[in-house]
Amino acid sequence: MASPQIVLVAMVSVMLLSAPYAAAITCGEVSGYLKPCFSYLQRGGLPSASCCAGVTNLNSAATTTTDRRVACNCVKSSRNRSQPLTLERSDR
């Protein structure tokens, strides 16, 4: 069975990569939407309702392909820096 972290990353990835074209979202906004997920990604367990709401709100805000690519790159960039996200749990 897939771990919750893999499910969350897959869910965000699918939402971020399945839309039309244009750009307006920033890494600050992406971070704000996903901030409630930080403890889940760092410690595991179950994602909070606010984490799920943040992912849903990010999906609603990132309506274009460009927005979704920007959001995805923000998450990947944060992961590469390991600040403020610690996403090694997402690899499992």
N, C-alpha and C positions, 0 to 999 in steps of 0.2 A: 504494500500500500504506500502511496506517495505521502511524503511528509507534508505538514501544513505549509511549510515554507516554500516548497516546490509548487504547491497548488497556488499560493498567493503570487509568486513570481510568474507562473504560467498565466494566471488570470490577468494580471496587470499587463503582461506582454501581449496577450491576445487583444485586450482592449486598446492598448496603445498602438497596435499595428493594423487595426481594421477600420480605417476611416478615410475620407476625402483629403483635399490639399489646401494649404495656407498656414500662417503661423502667428501666434500671439501669446503662447504660454511661456513662462520663464522657469528657470530652475528653482527660483525662490518659491514660486507657486507650487511646483511639483513637491518640493520639500515640505511645504505647509500642508498639502493634502495628505502626504504620507507620514507626517510626524507622529500621528497616533499609532503607527505601525512599528516605530523604532524599537520599543521594548519587546514586542513580539519577535522581531527579526533578530534581536540580540539574545533573548532569553528563551524563546520557543513558547510552547504552550498553545493556547488558542488565540486567534486574533480578536481584539476587542470590537465591540459594535462601532466605536468611533474609527477604528482602523478600516473596517469594511465600508463605512460611510465615506471615509477619505478616498478610498479606491474608487468607489462609485462616483464621487464628486469629481475626481481627477478624470475619469472616463467621460463625464459630461462636459468638463471644461476643455479637454483635448479632443476637439471634434474633427480636426483635419489630419491628414497623413503627416504633414509637417509638424503640427503640434505633438502628435504621438511620437514621432521620431525624436523631437526635442526632449520630450518627457523621458523617453527610453534612454537617450544619451545622458540625461541628467542623473538618472538612477545608476547607469553604468559608471559614469564619472565619479559619483559619490562612492560607489563600491570600490573603484580603483584606488581612491584616496583613503578609503575606510573612515571617512569623516562626513557627516556624523553617523552614517549608517555602517553597521557591521553586518555584512550580508553573507558571511560564510555559511550560515544555516541554509541559505537559498540554494546552495550547491548539492544539498543532500536529497 
